Amino acid sequence: MKKKIDPYLVGILLIATFFNFYGIWNDETVNPYYTAAVTSMVQNFHNFFYAAFDPAGFITVDKPPVAFWFQALSAKIFGLHGWSVILPQALAGIGSVFLLYLLIKPRFGKWAARIASLVLAITPIAVAVTRTNNVDAILVFFLLLGTFFLFKAVNRGRFGWLLLAFVMVGIGFNVKMLQAYMVLPAFILFYLIASKISWKKKALQLGIALVLMLGVSVSWAVVVDSTNADSRPYIGSSQTNSVLELAFGYNGVERLLGQETGMGTSGSGGAPGSSSGSNSEGMQAPPSGGQSNGNSSGGTPPSSAPSGNGQSGTSGQPPSGGQQGGPPSRAGGGPNSSDSANSGAPGGNGGSKMQKNNGGMFGTGEKGPLRLFQTALGDQISWFLPLALFGILGIFFNYRDKKKKWFHLSETQKEMVFWTAWLIPVAGFFSVAGFFHHYYLIMLAPAIAALSGAGFVALLQLFHREKDWKTALLPAAITATGVLQAFYVGQYSLTLGMTLGVLAVIGSGLLFLSRMKSQKSTTGLATVSLILLLVAPTYWSLTPLIYGGNSSLPETGPQLATSSGGGFADASVDTELIDYLKKNNSGETYLFGTTDSTTAGPYIISTKKAVLALGGFNGTDPALTVKKLKQMIKSGELKYFYLPNNSKAADSSVIKWIKKNGTEIDTSEYKTDTDATSSATQTGNSPQNGTGNGTLYLLK
């Protein structure tokens, strides 16, 4: 019998396509840190394989290469554009919605699958991430693909599917390292309780699958770490030039315990040195010829080009950050990590306010069991979290075989256990972690969506069938979810928030009254209540499309109307400086050198030429020694060096040598408006100009 196409699924996929694609052509540089790497990777296989940040292959980005391979291939096919590097993530987002539908439908039915896939399609932070070149959307896609193979392994009893499932997790490791392993509890537990083979065989098969996963996980790392350091780039954001150290340190335990790498405690060149300012003042902005957006201070660069405003950010005039004086982004509350393409500065005048209000190093709220419900994180991911939690109960009771003990789970209940085992450990991590950004929360989206869709249908069936306390679960779920949503909406509009909360309570009350009438009327009221719950998160998801977002630190919400994401990474360049450097280049490998990737990235994108970021992303990687620097100068690889103000590497041995032995070039040599330049230099990183001024040196 020929399978029919579900028209509801088609509609949901069209919604996901619109949310993921609309307006991405307006964002020309996206996250400059990663776009610079793609610019380098398309130039040769060496850069492609290692995910080199710069065209000369001096240093890598701070993530494994798999996601960037997809971006580089897209750029190779369609040309290097903002939309072409976003394309793989947008497609991954749509693919994830489709995969979730396929995962939910067999056990829970079409309507559960439709609701689950729709919830995932409109989850605000998931939409925000898929519209950028951050790698999390691709990670989630591979984990859901692994889940698809895992379910096949259980349902068909084929060991090969199990191996393929864990291979997907291994590939996920090569997308974003240990973050991929968050789902391992769910994978292992589900196979143990759902596979219909002996416990001895389960243990053996899982052992083999885990060994294979580990092999796939470290395959690239072992190859790179085994390669002579002189024959490959330095591993960015590591302190020992090791991928494995990067995986288990900076991208591993530091995510839980808090960032230590690159916080200004050591300088490039291997010599200890303190930063020139506090940790929150360590931003190196690119040498820009433009004016700030009026929202930066204390060393903060202009805001990055929002994805919906059509700014190129490479014309010598910094892209606008939106209206001045508006509410700042929650992401602007502290020094940023590598994922945001800057070197660790606060996000402007409003940053400290949001940090105080939202708590946490990056405005991620106060640690604790209720962290995901706080406004700092909740309006990005938790819109349906109460429904998902009630849904666990609904699924458990609705699909329970009353003839058996409660702990004898049905096949459907076992899949509920899988999604719960995905949700709880990941939620636990984000409740206590010290070093993450809002867009990491996309890891929660599949589990919340799955439990919301399957749970809503189960709760409705219980409401129709049962005559005891379990009938209260559906109204309670609607009330709790509606009140939480009202709380988030009320942060921006008290009237709308109160209206939403009142409607949720009224809807729940009407549900109780409808039990006296037909089942059809009950279903209708439940459907209306669900539609009401979809409205606010849908609007939140639309905000990056309407107002433009921040491609370096993706987030959603009405604050984007005035803050444009509160941007960190500025993709503007000084065209006069470029002209000067090109004119005076006498065959050197590098157009110029600088301390960090934030400064170098926009110039790599604009010129397609090599710019040396001697300290990597944070400016503090010990990637270059004084001895090596002298060799590069002598061999004609490097002629100019740009030192931004407030550089974290200011006290490193390399920078001290440059200051002592380099010849400072007066800005009048390459700036037309010397008076403006002089003024900017005197005021430093003031709120009036915010250009992140620095000094250009001739090295010889």
ZAMARGU-4260 file (C-alpha; in steps of 0.2 Angstrom, whole numbers, plus 5000, padded with zeros to 4 digits):
<rodrens>
0) 5000/5000/5000 | 5007/5017/4995 | 5010/5029/5009 | 5001/5045/5009 | 5010/5062/5012
5) 5004/5070/5028 | 4999/5087/5023 | 5001/5093/5041 | 5019/5088/5040 | 5021/5097/5024
10) 5014/5113/5032 | 5026/5111/5047 | 5041/5109/5036 | 5036/5125/5026 | 5035/5134/5043
15) 5052/5128/5048 | 5059/5133/5031 | 5052/5150/5032 | 5059/5152/5050 | 5076/5146/5045
20) 5078/5154/5029 | 5069/5170/5028 | 5081/5185/5027 | 5097/5175/5029 | 5103/5183/5013
25) 5105/5200/5023 | 5118/5193/5034 | 5134/5194/5024 | 5147/5190/5038 | 5137/5180/5050
30) 5149/5175/5065 | 5165/5182/5058 | 5176/5170/5068 | 5169/5155/5059 | 5166/5164/5042
35) 5184/5169/5042 | 5188/5150/5045 | 5177/5145/5030 | 5185/5159/5020 | 5202/5150/5023
40) 5196/5132/5021 | 5190/5135/5004 | 5207/5140/4998 | 5216/5123/5000 | 5214/5105/5007
45) 5226/5108/5021 | 5215/5122/5028 | 5200/5112/5025 | 5205/5097/5034 | 5212/5106/5050
50) 5198/5120/5050 | 5211/5133/5049 | 5206/5151/5055 | 5218/5160/5043 | 5222/5157/5025
55) 5241/5153/5029 | 5235/5140/5041 | 5244/5147/5057 | 5230/5143/5069 | 5213/5133/5070
60) 5196/5138/5076 | 5191/5131/5093 | 5180/5118/5087 | 5182/5101/5077 | 5180/5103/5058
65) 5164/5093/5053 | 5151/5107/5053 | 5164/5118/5045 | 5167/5105/5032 | 5148/5107/5027
70) 5150/5126/5027 | 5165/5126/5017 | 5158/5114/5004 | 5142/5125/5003 | 5153/5140/5000
75) 5163/5131/4987 | 5148/5127/4977 | 5138/5143/4979 | 5152/5155/4983 | 5157/5163/4999
80) 5141/5172/5006 | 5133/5174/5023 | 5118/5164/5017 | 5129/5150/5010 | 5138/5147/5026
85) 5121/5147/5035 | 5113/5135/5023 | 5120/5119/5031 | 5113/5124/5048 | 5096/5130/5041
90) 5094/5113/5032 | 5099/5104/5047 | 5085/5113/5057 | 5072/5107/5044 | 5080/5090/5044
95) 5078/5089/5063 | 5060/5094/5062 | 5057/5080/5050 | 5067/5067/5060 | 5057/5071/5076
100) 5041/5068/5066 | 5047/5051/5060 | 5053/5046/5078 | 5036/5051/5087 | 5024/5044/5074
105) 5026/5025/5075 | 5022/5024/5094 | 5012/5040/5098 | 5003/5043/5082 | 5001/5056/5069
110) 4994/5070/5080 | 5008/5068/5093 | 5021/5068/5079 | 5013/5084/5071 | 5013/5093/5088
115) 5030/5088/5092 | 5038/5093/5076 | 5028/5110/5076 | 5034/5114/5094 | 5052/5110/5088
120) 5050/5121/5072 | 5045/5136/5083 | 5056/5134/5098 | 5064/5151/5099 | 5082/5147/5102
125) 5082/5133/5089 | 5076/5145/5076 | 5089/5158/5081 | 5104/5145/5080 | 5099/5138/5063
130) 5100/5155/5056 | 5118/5157/5060 | 5134/5148/5056 | 5136/5142/5074 | 5137/5123/5074
135) 5124/5117/5087 | 5110/5115/5074 | 5121/5102/5065 | 5125/5094/5081 | 5107/5091/5085
140) 5103/5084/5068 | 5116/5071/5070 | 5110/5066/5087 | 5092/5065/5081 | 5099/5054/5066
145) 5108/5043/5079 | 5091/5042/5088 | 5083/5036/5072 | 5095/5022/5070 | 5094/5018/5089
150) 5075/5015/5087 | 5078/5005/5072 | 5091/4994/5081 | 5078/4991/5095 | 5063/4988/5084
155) 5072/4977/5071 | 5084/4969/5082 | 5099/4973/5071 | 5116/4976/5079 | 5122/4986/5063
160) 5109/5000/5067 | 5115/5001/5085 | 5133/5004/5078 | 5127/5017/5066 | 5118/5026/5080
165) 5133/5027/5091 | 5144/5032/5075 | 5132/5047/5074 | 5136/5052/5092 | 5155/5051/5087
170) 5152/5062/5072 | 5143/5074/5084 | 5159/5074/5095 | 5168/5080/5079 | 5155/5094/5078
175) 5156/5101/5096 | 5165/5089/5106 | 5159/5083/5123 | 5142/5092/5121 | 5137/5077/5110
180) 5139/5065/5124 | 5125/5073/5134 | 5113/5061/5125 | 5123/5045/5130 | 5112/5042/5146
185) 5097/5041/5135 | 5105/5030/5122 | 5112/5018/5134 | 5097/5017/5145 | 5084/5015/5131
190) 5094/5000/5123 | 5095/4992/5140 | 5077/4993/5144 | 5070/4991/5126 | 5081/4979/5117
195) 5073/4961/5117 | 5090/4951/5119 | 5098/4944/5134 | 5107/4956/5147 | 5123/4949/5143
200) 5121/4952/5124 | 5115/4970/5128 | 5131/4973/5138 | 5142/4966/5125 | 5134/4975/5110
205) 5133/4992/5120 | 5152/4990/5124 | 5156/4987/5106 | 5146/5002/5101 | 5154/5013/5114
210) 5171/5008/5108 | 5167/5012/5090 | 5159/5029/5096 | 5175/5033/5105 | 5186/5028/5090
215) 5175/5039/5079 | 5176/5053/5091 | 5194/5054/5093 | 5199/5049/5075 | 5202/5067/5069
220) 5210/5072/5086 | 5222/5058/5085 | 5227/5062/5067 | 5230/5080/5071 | 5239/5077/5088
225) 5250/5064/5079 | 5255/5076/5066 | 5271/5086/5068 | 5266/5103/5075 | 5277/5112/5061
230) 5266/5104/5048 | 5249/5109/5054 | 5241/5124/5062 | 5241/5127/5081 | 5225/5121/5089
235) 5216/5137/5094 | 5210/5139/5112 | 5221/5125/5118 | 5236/5129/5129 | 5247/5114/5124
240) 5243/5113/5105 | 5232/5098/5107 | 5215/5094/5101 | 5212/5081/5115 | 5216/5095/5128
245) 5204/5107/5119 | 5191/5093/5120 | 5192/5089/5138 | 5197/5106/5144 | 5191/5122/5136
250) 5177/5112/5127 | 5175/5100/5141 | 5176/5102/5160 | 5177/5121/5159 | 5159/5121/5152
255) 5153/5114/5168 | 5165/5122/5181 | 5168/5139/5172 | 5180/5146/5160 | 5198/5147/5164
260) 5207/5146/5147 | 5210/5163/5139 | 5205/5174/5153 | 5220/5184/5153 | 5231/5174/5165
265) 5244/5170/5152 | 5250/5179/5136 | 5255/5173/5119 | 5272/5167/5117 | 5271/5156/5132
270) 5276/5169/5145 | 5264/5172/5159 | 5256/5189/5159 | 5241/5198/5166 | 5229/5207/5154
275) 5229/5225/5153 | 5212/5227/5161 | 5200/5216/5170 | 5193/5201/5162 | 5177/5211/5157
280) 5188/5224/5148 | 5198/5213/5137 | 5190/5215/5121 | 5200/5218/5106 | 5190/5227/5092
285) 5195/5228/5074 | 5204/5244/5068 | 5188/5252/5061 | 5186/5268/5052 | 5168/5270/5057
290) 5159/5276/5072 | 5151/5265/5086 | 5132/5262/5088 | 5132/5271/5103 | 5131/5256/5114
295) 5149/5252/5119 | 5160/5256/5132 | 5175/5249/5142 | 5183/5242/5127 | 5168/5235/5118
300) 5167/5236/5099 | 5152/5241/5089 | 5138/5228/5088 | 5139/5215/5075 | 5128/5216/5059
305) 5111/5209/5063 | 5105/5196/5052 | 5090/5205/5046 | 5096/5223/5043 | 5105/5220/5027
310) 5121/5228/5033 | 5137/5221/5025 | 5149/5226/5039 | 5164/5227/5028 | 5163/5244/5021
315) 5174/5253/5033 | 5158/5259/5043 | 5152/5248/5057 | 5135/5240/5055 | 5122/5248/5065
320) 5117/5240/5081 | 5099/5246/5081 | 5092/5260/5091 | 5103/5268/5104 | 5098/5266/5122
325) 5086/5251/5120 | 5086/5237/5132 | 5102/5227/5130 | 5103/5209/5125 | 5104/5196/5139
330) 5120/5190/5130 | 5129/5205/5134 | 5132/5202/5152 | 5150/5197/5152 | 5165/5191/5143
335) 5161/5180/5128 | 5168/5163/5124 | 5174/5157/5107 | 5157/5154/5101 | 5153/5172/5100
340) 5168/5177/5090 | 5175/5190/5101 | 5189/5190/5114 | 5180/5192/5130 | 5171/5209/5133
345) 5155/5215/5140 | 5142/5219/5128 | 5140/5238/5130 | 5133/5250/5143 | 5118/5239/5146
350) 5129/5223/5148 | 5132/5225/5167 | 5114/5228/5170 | 5108/5213/5161 | 5122/5203/5170
355) 5115/5209/5187 | 5097/5205/5182 | 5100/5189/5174 | 5115/5183/5184 | 5129/5171/5178
360) 5144/5175/5168 | 5135/5177/5152 | 5118/5182/5158 | 5113/5164/5160 | 5104/5166/5177
365) 5108/5160/5194 | 5112/5142/5196 | 5099/5130/5204 | 5085/5119/5200 | 5074/5133/5194
370) 5087/5141/5182 | 5078/5135/5166 | 5062/5144/5172 | 5071/5161/5175 | 5069/5174/5162
375) 5088/5173/5159 | 5085/5157/5150 | 5067/5152/5150 | 5060/5163/5136 | 5073/5155/5124
380) 5069/5137/5128 | 5056/5133/5142 | 5039/5139/5134 | 5033/5121/5134 | 5044/5114/5148
385) 5029/5112/5160 | 5019/5103/5146 | 5033/5091/5143 | 5035/5087/5162 | 5016/5084/5164
390) 5017/5075/5147 | 5029/5062/5155 | 5015/5058/5168 | 5002/5057/5154 | 5012/5045/5144
395) 5016/5034/5159 | 4998/5033/5164 | 4990/5032/5147 | 5000/5018/5140 | 5002/5008/5156
400) 4996/4990/5155 | 4985/4989/5171 | 4987/4970/5171 | 5005/4972/5175 | 5016/4980/5188
405) 5019/4998/5186 | 5037/4995/5183 | 5033/4984/5168 | 5034/4997/5154 | 5026/4996/5138
410) 5035/4999/5122 | 5028/5016/5121 | 5032/5020/5139 | 5050/5015/5135 | 5051/5028/5122
415) 5045/5041/5134 | 5059/5035/5146 | 5071/5039/5131 | 5066/5057/5129 | 5065/5059/5148
420) 5083/5053/5149 | 5088/5065/5136 | 5079/5080/5145 | 5084/5077/5163 | 5103/5076/5162
425) 5104/5090/5149 | 5093/5101/5160 | 5103/5096/5175 | 5119/5102/5166 | 5112/5119/5161
430) 5105/5121/5179 | 5123/5121/5186 | 5135/5124/5172 | 5146/5140/5173 | 5152/5142/5155
435) 5139/5142/5141 | 5128/5153/5130 | 5110/5154/5127 | 5110/5145/5111 | 5118/5129/5118
440) 5100/5127/5125 | 5095/5120/5108 | 5101/5103/5115 | 5085/5103/5126 | 5073/5107/5111
445) 5070/5089/5104 | 5066/5081/5121 | 5054/5096/5126 | 5046/5095/5109 | 5044/5076/5109
450) 5037/5075/5126 | 5025/5090/5123 | 5018/5082/5107 | 5017/5065/5114 | 5012/5071/5131
455) 4998/5082/5125 | 4989/5068/5116 | 4991/5056/5130 | 4984/5069/5143 | 4970/5072/5131
460) 4966/5053/5130 | 4967/5052/5149 | 4955/5066/5151 | 4943/5058/5140 | 4944/5041/5147
465) 4948/5042/5166 | 4937/5047/5180 | 4949/5050/5194 | 4963/5063/5198 | 4972/5059/5182
470) 4958/5070/5173 | 4966/5085/5181 | 4983/5082/5173 | 4978/5090/5156 | 4970/5106/5163
475) 4985/5108/5175 | 4997/5106/5161 | 4988/5120/5151 | 4987/5131/5166 | 5006/5129/5171
480) 5012/5131/5154 | 5001/5146/5151 | 5006/5155/5167 | 5024/5152/5163 | 5022/5159/5146
485) 5012/5174/5153 | 5027/5177/5165 | 5039/5178/5151 | 5028/5189/5140 | 5024/5200/5155
490) 5042/5205/5156 | 5039/5216/5141 | 5020/5219/5141 | 5011/5217/5158 | 4994/5218/5149
495) 4998/5205/5136 | 5006/5193/5150 | 4991/5195/5161 | 4979/5192/5147 | 4988/5176/5142
500) 4988/5170/5160 | 4970/5173/5162 | 4965/5164/5145 | 4975/5149/5151 | 4966/5148/5167
505) 4949/5151/5158 | 4953/5137/5145 | 4957/5125/5159 | 4941/5129/5168 | 4931/5127/5152
510) 4940/5110/5149 | 4933/5104/5165 | 4915/5110/5161 | 4916/5102/5144 | 4917/5084/5151
515) 4899/5085/5154 | 4897/5088/5135 | 4903/5078/5120 | 4921/5072/5117 | 4922/5082/5102
520) 4919/5098/5111 | 4932/5093/5124 | 4945/5090/5110 | 4940/5107/5102 | 4944/5116/5118
525) 4960/5107/5121 | 4965/5111/5103 | 4961/5130/5105 | 4971/5130/5121 | 4986/5122/5112
530) 4985/5135/5098 | 4985/5149/5112 | 5001/5141/5119 | 5009/5142/5102 | 5006/5160/5100
535) 5020/5168/5111 | 5034/5157/5107 | 5030/5159/5088 | 5032/5177/5090 | 5048/5175/5100
540) 5054/5164/5085 | 5050/5178/5073 | 5059/5192/5081 | 5076/5188/5073 | 5067/5188/5056
545) 5058/5205/5060 | 5071/5214/5069 | 5088/5206/5064 | 5098/5195/5076 | 5115/5192/5083
550) 5124/5179/5073 | 5138/5177/5085 | 5127/5175/5101 | 5110/5170/5094 | 5095/5173/5104
555) 5077/5179/5102 | 5065/5191/5110 | 5057/5208/5109 | 5073/5216/5115 | 5080/5213/5097
560) 5069/5228/5092 | 5082/5240/5100 | 5097/5230/5104 | 5099/5219/5088 | 5106/5205/5099
565) 5117/5216/5110 | 5131/5211/5098 | 5149/5207/5102 | 5158/5203/5086 | 5160/5218/5074
570) 5163/5213/5056 | 5168/5231/5050 | 5185/5234/5043 | 5196/5250/5040 | 5197/5251/5021
575) 5211/5264/5022 | 5221/5253/5033 | 5219/5239/5020 | 5224/5250/5006 | 5240/5255/5015
580) 5244/5237/5020 | 5241/5231/5002 | 5251/5245/4994 | 5266/5242/5006 | 5266/5223/5005
585) 5282/5216/4997 | 5277/5198/4996 | 5274/5194/5014 | 5263/5179/5018 | 5252/5189/5030
590) 5244/5206/5027 | 5247/5210/5045 | 5248/5202/5062 | 5237/5205/5077 | 5233/5198/5094
595) 5217/5189/5092 | 5204/5181/5080 | 5191/5195/5083 | 5202/5208/5076 | 5209/5197/5062
600) 5193/5189/5056 | 5184/5203/5047 | 5200/5207/5037 | 5202/5189/5032 | 5184/5189/5026
605) 5186/5206/5017 | 5203/5203/5009 | 5203/5184/5007 | 5221/5186/5013 | 5231/5179/5028
610) 5230/5189/5044 | 5240/5182/5059 | 5230/5180/5075 | 5245/5176/5086 | 5235/5172/5102
615) 5220/5164/5094 | 5202/5168/5099 | 5205/5175/5116 | 5222/5183/5111 | 5230/5172/5125
620) 5235/5156/5116 | 5254/5152/5117 | 5254/5149/5099 | 5269/5160/5095 | 5286/5163/5103
625) 5298/5178/5101 | 5310/5166/5092 | 5297/5161/5080 | 5291/5179/5077 | 5309/5184/5073
630) 5311/5170/5061 | 5294/5175/5052 | 5300/5193/5051 | 5317/5187/5044 | 5310/5176/5031
635) 5298/5189/5025 | 5282/5181/5031 | 5277/5196/5042 | 5280/5214/5040 | 5266/5224/5050
640) 5258/5221/5067 | 5242/5229/5073 | 5240/5230/5093 | 5223/5234/5099 | 5220/5244/5114
645) 5216/5233/5130 | 5223/5218/5123 | 5224/5203/5134 | 5241/5199/5127 | 5248/5216/5131
650) 5260/5209/5144 | 5266/5194/5134 | 5284/5192/5129 | 5279/5193/5111 | 5270/5209/5113
655) 5283/5217/5123 | 5296/5213/5110 | 5285/5221/5096 | 5283/5237/5107 | 5302/5238/5110
660) 5308/5233/5093 | 5294/5238/5081 | 5293/5255/5073 | 5276/5263/5077 | 5267/5270/5062
665) 5258/5287/5064 | 5240/5285/5059 | 5241/5299/5047 | 5251/5287/5036 | 5235/5278/5032
670) 5221/5288/5038 | 5213/5302/5028 | 5204/5310/5043 | 5219/5312/5055 | 5210/5324/5067
675) 5196/5311/5070 | 5209/5297/5072 | 5219/5308/5084 | 5203/5311/5094 | 5199/5293/5094
680) 5216/5288/5100 | 5215/5300/5115 | 5198/5295/5121 | 5202/5277/5119 | 5187/5265/5119
685) 5175/5278/5124 | 5156/5277/5122 | 5157/5291/5110 | 5168/5282/5097 | 5170/5264/5103
690) 5181/5260/5089 | 5194/5250/5099 | 5209/5260/5093 | 5226/5253/5093 | 5244/5255/5086
695) 5251/5249/5069 | 5269/5243/5070 | 5282/5240/5056 | 5292/5224/5060 | 5310/5222/5055
</rodrens>
